[in-house]
């Protein structure tokens, strides 16, 4: 690694109980440093996955609502055996930390951001990450429910969006990554774009499982993306399906996620043609 900054990363694993590993990486997935206890090939895999994760995370900003200057804050991945946190660490650099399930989330977040401030003197610019522009036409009119939306609206998801203040949109994805349903008031173009991005985010999330810890029955639970203007949640649904949902930043997150999980349970009985997916998948 060039300009190895591993020596600075030990602050987190030394001072945060239950913290496991820390990796510093460039935006193109090149490791800049890592704490002890990780094999070099694992550091390289994690760095590549985290680079892809942050790129896709930032590209989903318009799922909440189109804003002129969307700013990505962090991406959090939850497994049954631990957590992974990803934040910006300067222009073109990112800091990833892994921890056990019962880590103090506020403490590790504080230590990560303090470390980023220290790293600012060793990297090219102070930390500030702006979200990428959405693909042409993807943001569109997020509230425009065109004629192509017929047959895709799911009442259970609409009920959650209507009842929780600040909730915006939700999309149900099949195991093949194709949309199986969505809330009303969202364009088909946006549904398709978010479905593709969320499929990639799910894949990157699962690749990072070993970073959180090695466990035979480890399972991915959710990936949460925080922006200045809101939140995006990707959670496991029944039968390998995924549920993606967006909300404004001042939404009651506990209420929102509780209602989403309740809807997921009811959606287990929802059936729709799966476009080429075998029934035994």
TORKOL-4160 file (C-alpha; in steps of 0.2 Angstrom, whole numbers, padded with zeros to 4 digits, m for minus):
281
<pt num="1" X="0000" Y="0000" Z="0000"/>
<pt num="2" X="0006" Y="0018" Z="m0004"/>
<pt num="3" X="0007" Y="0030" Z="0011"/>
<pt num="4" X="0001" Y="0017" Z="0023"/>
<pt num="5" X="m0009" Y="0025" Z="0037"/>
<pt num="6" X="m0013" Y="0009" Z="0047"/>
<pt num="7" X="m0005" Y="0016" Z="0062"/>
<pt num="8" X="m0018" Y="0030" Z="0064"/>
<pt num="9" X="m0033" Y="0017" Z="0063"/>
<pt num="10" X="m0029" Y="0008" Z="0079"/>
<pt num="11" X="m0037" Y="0022" Z="0089"/>
<pt num="12" X="m0054" Y="0015" Z="0086"/>
<pt num="13" X="m0051" Y="m0004" Z="0090"/>
<pt num="14" X="m0040" Y="0001" Z="0105"/>
<pt num="15" X="m0053" Y="0013" Z="0113"/>
<pt num="16" X="m0070" Y="0007" Z="0107"/>
<pt num="17" X="m0075" Y="m0010" Z="0116"/>
<pt num="18" X="m0082" Y="m0022" Z="0103"/>
<pt num="19" X="m0074" Y="m0014" Z="0088"/>
<pt num="20" X="m0066" Y="m0027" Z="0077"/>
<pt num="21" X="m0057" Y="m0019" Z="0062"/>
<pt num="22" X="m0054" Y="m0003" Z="0053"/>
<pt num="23" X="m0050" Y="0000" Z="0034"/>
<pt num="24" X="m0046" Y="0016" Z="0025"/>
<pt num="25" X="m0048" Y="0016" Z="0007"/>
<pt num="26" X="m0048" Y="0027" Z="m0009"/>
<pt num="27" X="m0064" Y="0030" Z="m0019"/>
<pt num="28" X="m0057" Y="0018" Z="m0032"/>
<pt num="29" X="m0056" Y="0004" Z="m0019"/>
<pt num="30" X="m0037" Y="0005" Z="m0016"/>
<pt num="31" X="m0033" Y="0001" Z="0003"/>
<pt num="32" X="m0024" Y="0015" Z="0012"/>
<pt num="33" X="m0022" Y="0006" Z="0028"/>
<pt num="34" X="m0030" Y="m0007" Z="0039"/>
<pt num="35" X="m0029" Y="m0013" Z="0057"/>
<pt num="36" X="m0020" Y="m0029" Z="0062"/>
<pt num="37" X="m0030" Y="m0045" Z="0061"/>
<pt num="38" X="m0035" Y="m0044" Z="0043"/>
<pt num="39" X="m0027" Y="m0054" Z="0029"/>
<pt num="40" X="m0021" Y="m0043" Z="0014"/>
<pt num="41" X="m0033" Y="m0052" Z="0002"/>
<pt num="42" X="m0047" Y="m0048" Z="0014"/>
<pt num="43" X="m0042" Y="m0030" Z="0015"/>
<pt num="44" X="m0042" Y="m0029" Z="m0004"/>
<pt num="45" X="m0059" Y="m0037" Z="m0005"/>
<pt num="46" X="m0067" Y="m0026" Z="0008"/>
<pt num="47" X="m0059" Y="m0010" Z="0000"/>
<pt num="48" X="m0066" Y="m0014" Z="m0017"/>
<pt num="49" X="m0083" Y="m0018" Z="m0010"/>
<pt num="50" X="m0084" Y="m0003" Z="0001"/>
<pt num="51" X="m0079" Y="0008" Z="m0014"/>
<pt num="52" X="m0094" Y="0001" Z="m0024"/>
<pt num="53" X="m0105" Y="0003" Z="m0009"/>
<pt num="54" X="m0102" Y="0021" Z="m0007"/>
<pt num="55" X="m0104" Y="0025" Z="m0025"/>
<pt num="56" X="m0121" Y="0016" Z="m0026"/>
<pt num="57" X="m0126" Y="0023" Z="m0009"/>
<pt num="58" X="m0123" Y="0041" Z="m0015"/>
<pt num="59" X="m0132" Y="0038" Z="m0032"/>
<pt num="60" X="m0148" Y="0034" Z="m0023"/>
<pt num="61" X="m0151" Y="0051" Z="m0015"/>
<pt num="62" X="m0166" Y="0055" Z="m0027"/>
<pt num="63" X="m0176" Y="0040" Z="m0020"/>
<pt num="64" X="m0180" Y="0051" Z="m0005"/>
<pt num="65" X="m0183" Y="0067" Z="m0016"/>
<pt num="66" X="m0173" Y="0077" Z="m0029"/>
<pt num="67" X="m0163" Y="0090" Z="m0020"/>
<pt num="68" X="m0150" Y="0102" Z="m0028"/>
<pt num="69" X="m0135" Y="0097" Z="m0017"/>
<pt num="70" X="m0138" Y="0080" Z="m0009"/>
<pt num="71" X="m0125" Y="0075" Z="0003"/>
<pt num="72" X="m0121" Y="0058" Z="0009"/>
<pt num="73" X="m0117" Y="0055" Z="0027"/>
<pt num="74" X="m0114" Y="0037" Z="0030"/>
<pt num="75" X="m0119" Y="0019" Z="0026"/>
<pt num="76" X="m0122" Y="0006" Z="0039"/>
<pt num="77" X="m0124" Y="m0013" Z="0036"/>
<pt num="78" X="m0131" Y="m0024" Z="0050"/>
<pt num="79" X="m0128" Y="m0043" Z="0051"/>
<pt num="80" X="m0133" Y="m0055" Z="0064"/>
<pt num="81" X="m0115" Y="m0056" Z="0070"/>
<pt num="82" X="m0110" Y="m0037" Z="0069"/>
<pt num="83" X="m0110" Y="m0020" Z="0061"/>
<pt num="84" X="m0101" Y="m0011" Z="0047"/>
<pt num="85" X="m0100" Y="0008" Z="0046"/>
<pt num="86" X="m0094" Y="0018" Z="0031"/>
<pt num="87" X="m0091" Y="0037" Z="0031"/>
<pt num="88" X="m0081" Y="0049" Z="0021"/>
<pt num="89" X="m0063" Y="0053" Z="0026"/>
<pt num="90" X="m0059" Y="0067" Z="0014"/>
<pt num="91" X="m0060" Y="0070" Z="m0004"/>
<pt num="92" X="m0058" Y="0053" Z="m0013"/>
<pt num="93" X="m0056" Y="0043" Z="0004"/>
<pt num="94" X="m0067" Y="0033" Z="0015"/>
<pt num="95" X="m0066" Y="0025" Z="0032"/>
<pt num="96" X="m0074" Y="0008" Z="0036"/>
<pt num="97" X="m0076" Y="0000" Z="0053"/>
<pt num="98" X="m0083" Y="m0016" Z="0059"/>
<pt num="99" X="m0089" Y="m0020" Z="0076"/>
<pt num="100" X="m0098" Y="m0034" Z="0086"/>
<pt num="101" X="m0118" Y="m0033" Z="0088"/>
<pt num="102" X="m0118" Y="m0025" Z="0105"/>
<pt num="103" X="m0105" Y="m0011" Z="0101"/>
<pt num="104" X="m0110" Y="0006" Z="0107"/>
<pt num="105" X="m0115" Y="0014" Z="0090"/>
<pt num="106" X="m0113" Y="0032" Z="0096"/>
<pt num="107" X="m0096" Y="0029" Z="0103"/>
<pt num="108" X="m0089" Y="0021" Z="0087"/>
<pt num="109" X="m0097" Y="0034" Z="0077"/>
<pt num="110" X="m0089" Y="0048" Z="0088"/>
<pt num="111" X="m0072" Y="0039" Z="0086"/>
<pt num="112" X="m0073" Y="0037" Z="0067"/>
<pt num="113" X="m0077" Y="0055" Z="0065"/>
<pt num="114" X="m0063" Y="0061" Z="0076"/>
<pt num="115" X="m0051" Y="0050" Z="0067"/>
<pt num="116" X="m0057" Y="0058" Z="0050"/>
<pt num="117" X="m0053" Y="0075" Z="0057"/>
<pt num="118" X="m0035" Y="0068" Z="0061"/>
<pt num="119" X="m0033" Y="0060" Z="0044"/>
<pt num="120" X="m0037" Y="0076" Z="0036"/>
<pt num="121" X="m0020" Y="0082" Z="0039"/>
<pt num="122" X="m0013" Y="0066" Z="0030"/>
<pt num="123" X="m0026" Y="0066" Z="0015"/>
<pt num="124" X="m0029" Y="0078" Z="0001"/>
<pt num="125" X="m0044" Y="0088" Z="0008"/>
<pt num="126" X="m0056" Y="0089" Z="0023"/>
<pt num="127" X="m0070" Y="0077" Z="0023"/>
<pt num="128" X="m0086" Y="0082" Z="0014"/>
<pt num="129" X="m0094" Y="0070" Z="0002"/>
<pt num="130" X="m0108" Y="0076" Z="m0010"/>
<pt num="131" X="m0120" Y="0063" Z="m0018"/>
<pt num="132" X="m0118" Y="0059" Z="m0036"/>
<pt num="133" X="m0131" Y="0066" Z="m0049"/>
<pt num="134" X="m0144" Y="0053" Z="m0053"/>
<pt num="135" X="m0144" Y="0045" Z="m0070"/>
<pt num="136" X="m0152" Y="0055" Z="m0083"/>
<pt num="137" X="m0171" Y="0055" Z="m0081"/>
<pt num="138" X="m0170" Y="0044" Z="m0065"/>
<pt num="139" X="m0175" Y="0057" Z="m0053"/>
<pt num="140" X="m0189" Y="0063" Z="m0065"/>
<pt num="141" X="m0205" Y="0068" Z="m0056"/>
<pt num="142" X="m0204" Y="0057" Z="m0040"/>
<pt num="143" X="m0223" Y="0060" Z="m0037"/>
<pt num="144" X="m0229" Y="0057" Z="m0055"/>
<pt num="145" X="m0238" Y="0041" Z="m0055"/>
<pt num="146" X="m0239" Y="0037" Z="m0073"/>
<pt num="147" X="m0250" Y="0025" Z="m0082"/>
<pt num="148" X="m0235" Y="0012" Z="m0082"/>
<pt num="149" X="m0237" Y="0010" Z="m0063"/>
<pt num="150" X="m0254" Y="0001" Z="m0065"/>
<pt num="151" X="m0253" Y="m0016" Z="m0057"/>
<pt num="152" X="m0238" Y="m0013" Z="m0046"/>
<pt num="153" X="m0245" Y="m0003" Z="m0032"/>
<pt num="154" X="m0245" Y="m0013" Z="m0015"/>
<pt num="155" X="m0258" Y="m0007" Z="m0003"/>
<pt num="156" X="m0248" Y="m0013" Z="0013"/>
<pt num="157" X="m0233" Y="m0002" Z="0008"/>
<pt num="158" X="m0245" Y="0013" Z="0004"/>
<pt num="159" X="m0252" Y="0012" Z="0021"/>
<pt num="160" X="m0235" Y="0013" Z="0029"/>
<pt num="161" X="m0230" Y="0028" Z="0018"/>
<pt num="162" X="m0247" Y="0037" Z="0022"/>
<pt num="163" X="m0247" Y="0034" Z="0041"/>
<pt num="164" X="m0228" Y="0038" Z="0045"/>
<pt num="165" X="m0224" Y="0057" Z="0044"/>
<pt num="166" X="m0210" Y="0060" Z="0032"/>
<pt num="167" X="m0210" Y="0043" Z="0024"/>
<pt num="168" X="m0208" Y="0044" Z="0005"/>
<pt num="169" X="m0207" Y="0029" Z="m0005"/>
<pt num="170" X="m0205" Y="0010" Z="m0004"/>
<pt num="171" X="m0201" Y="m0003" Z="m0017"/>
<pt num="172" X="m0202" Y="m0022" Z="m0016"/>
<pt num="173" X="m0189" Y="m0032" Z="m0026"/>
<pt num="174" X="m0189" Y="m0050" Z="m0031"/>
<pt num="175" X="m0174" Y="m0062" Z="m0029"/>
<pt num="176" X="m0169" Y="m0058" Z="m0047"/>
<pt num="177" X="m0168" Y="m0039" Z="m0043"/>
<pt num="178" X="m0184" Y="m0035" Z="m0053"/>
<pt num="179" X="m0197" Y="m0024" Z="m0045"/>
<pt num="180" X="m0212" Y="m0034" Z="m0038"/>
<pt num="181" X="m0222" Y="m0019" Z="m0032"/>
<pt num="182" X="m0220" Y="m0001" Z="m0025"/>
<pt num="183" X="m0230" Y="0013" Z="m0017"/>
<pt num="184" X="m0241" Y="0024" Z="m0027"/>
<pt num="185" X="m0234" Y="0041" Z="m0032"/>
<pt num="186" X="m0217" Y="0035" Z="m0039"/>
<pt num="187" X="m0213" Y="0034" Z="m0057"/>
<pt num="188" X="m0208" Y="0018" Z="m0065"/>
<pt num="189" X="m0192" Y="0025" Z="m0071"/>
<pt num="190" X="m0187" Y="0029" Z="m0053"/>
<pt num="191" X="m0193" Y="0011" Z="m0047"/>
<pt num="192" X="m0182" Y="0003" Z="m0060"/>
<pt num="193" X="m0167" Y="0014" Z="m0056"/>
<pt num="194" X="m0168" Y="0011" Z="m0037"/>
<pt num="195" X="m0171" Y="m0008" Z="m0040"/>
<pt num="196" X="m0155" Y="m0009" Z="m0050"/>
<pt num="197" X="m0145" Y="0001" Z="m0037"/>
<pt num="198" X="m0152" Y="m0008" Z="m0022"/>
<pt num="199" X="m0148" Y="m0025" Z="m0030"/>
<pt num="200" X="m0130" Y="m0019" Z="m0031"/>
<pt num="201" X="m0130" Y="m0013" Z="m0013"/>
<pt num="202" X="m0137" Y="m0029" Z="m0007"/>
<pt num="203" X="m0123" Y="m0039" Z="m0016"/>
<pt num="204" X="m0109" Y="m0027" Z="m0009"/>
<pt num="205" X="m0117" Y="m0029" Z="0008"/>
<pt num="206" X="m0116" Y="m0048" Z="0008"/>
<pt num="207" X="m0098" Y="m0047" Z="0002"/>
<pt num="208" X="m0093" Y="m0038" Z="0017"/>
<pt num="209" X="m0099" Y="m0051" Z="0029"/>
<pt num="210" X="m0082" Y="m0058" Z="0034"/>
<pt num="211" X="m0077" Y="m0040" Z="0039"/>
<pt num="212" X="m0090" Y="m0040" Z="0052"/>
<pt num="213" X="m0084" Y="m0057" Z="0059"/>
<pt num="214" X="m0083" Y="m0075" Z="0054"/>
<pt num="215" X="m0098" Y="m0085" Z="0059"/>
<pt num="216" X="m0106" Y="m0100" Z="0050"/>
<pt num="217" X="m0124" Y="m0095" Z="0051"/>
<pt num="218" X="m0121" Y="m0076" Z="0048"/>
<pt num="219" X="m0135" Y="m0067" Z="0040"/>
<pt num="220" X="m0137" Y="m0050" Z="0033"/>
<pt num="221" X="m0151" Y="m0040" Z="0040"/>
<pt num="222" X="m0152" Y="m0022" Z="0033"/>
<pt num="223" X="m0142" Y="m0008" Z="0025"/>
<pt num="224" X="m0146" Y="0010" Z="0030"/>
<pt num="225" X="m0140" Y="0025" Z="0020"/>
<pt num="226" X="m0140" Y="0042" Z="0028"/>
<pt num="227" X="m0141" Y="0058" Z="0019"/>
<pt num="228" X="m0142" Y="0076" Z="0025"/>
<pt num="229" X="m0160" Y="0076" Z="0018"/>
<pt num="230" X="m0166" Y="0059" Z="0023"/>
<pt num="231" X="m0164" Y="0040" Z="0025"/>
<pt num="232" X="m0164" Y="0025" Z="0014"/>
<pt num="233" X="m0167" Y="0007" Z="0021"/>
<pt num="234" X="m0164" Y="m0010" Z="0012"/>
<pt num="235" X="m0171" Y="m0024" Z="0023"/>
<pt num="236" X="m0173" Y="m0043" Z="0020"/>
<pt num="237" X="m0190" Y="m0049" Z="0015"/>
<pt num="238" X="m0197" Y="m0066" Z="0014"/>
<pt num="239" X="m0191" Y="m0079" Z="0001"/>
<pt num="240" X="m0175" Y="m0069" Z="m0003"/>
<pt num="241" X="m0185" Y="m0053" Z="m0008"/>
<pt num="242" X="m0179" Y="m0036" Z="m0003"/>
<pt num="243" X="m0188" Y="m0020" Z="0003"/>
<pt num="244" X="m0181" Y="m0003" Z="m0001"/>
<pt num="245" X="m0189" Y="0012" Z="0008"/>
<pt num="246" X="m0185" Y="0031" Z="0009"/>
<pt num="247" X="m0190" Y="0044" Z="0022"/>
<pt num="248" X="m0186" Y="0062" Z="0026"/>
<pt num="249" X="m0172" Y="0065" Z="0039"/>
<pt num="250" X="m0184" Y="0070" Z="0053"/>
<pt num="251" X="m0195" Y="0054" Z="0052"/>
<pt num="252" X="m0197" Y="0044" Z="0067"/>
<pt num="253" X="m0185" Y="0030" Z="0062"/>
<pt num="254" X="m0191" Y="0018" Z="0075"/>
<pt num="255" X="m0209" Y="0019" Z="0070"/>
<pt num="256" X="m0205" Y="0018" Z="0051"/>
<pt num="257" X="m0194" Y="0003" Z="0052"/>
<pt num="258" X="m0206" Y="m0006" Z="0064"/>
<pt num="259" X="m0220" Y="m0003" Z="0052"/>
<pt num="260" X="m0209" Y="m0008" Z="0037"/>
<pt num="261" X="m0205" Y="m0025" Z="0046"/>
<pt num="262" X="m0224" Y="m0028" Z="0049"/>
<pt num="263" X="m0228" Y="m0024" Z="0031"/>
<pt num="264" X="m0214" Y="m0037" Z="0026"/>
<pt num="265" X="m0223" Y="m0050" Z="0036"/>
<pt num="266" X="m0239" Y="m0047" Z="0027"/>
<pt num="267" X="m0231" Y="m0046" Z="0010"/>
<pt num="268" X="m0225" Y="m0064" Z="0012"/>
<pt num="269" X="m0241" Y="m0069" Z="0005"/>
<pt num="270" X="m0240" Y="m0057" Z="m0009"/>
<pt num="271" X="m0238" Y="m0066" Z="m0026"/>
<pt num="272" X="m0234" Y="m0059" Z="m0043"/>
<pt num="273" X="m0226" Y="m0067" Z="m0059"/>
<pt num="274" X="m0207" Y="m0067" Z="m0056"/>
<pt num="275" X="m0202" Y="m0065" Z="m0074"/>
<pt num="276" X="m0191" Y="m0081" Z="m0077"/>
<pt num="277" X="m0187" Y="m0085" Z="m0059"/>
<pt num="278" X="m0189" Y="m0104" Z="m0055"/>
<pt num="279" X="m0202" Y="m0108" Z="m0042"/>
<pt num="280" X="m0189" Y="m0117" Z="m0032"/>
<pt num="281" X="m0177" Y="m0103" Z="m0030"/>
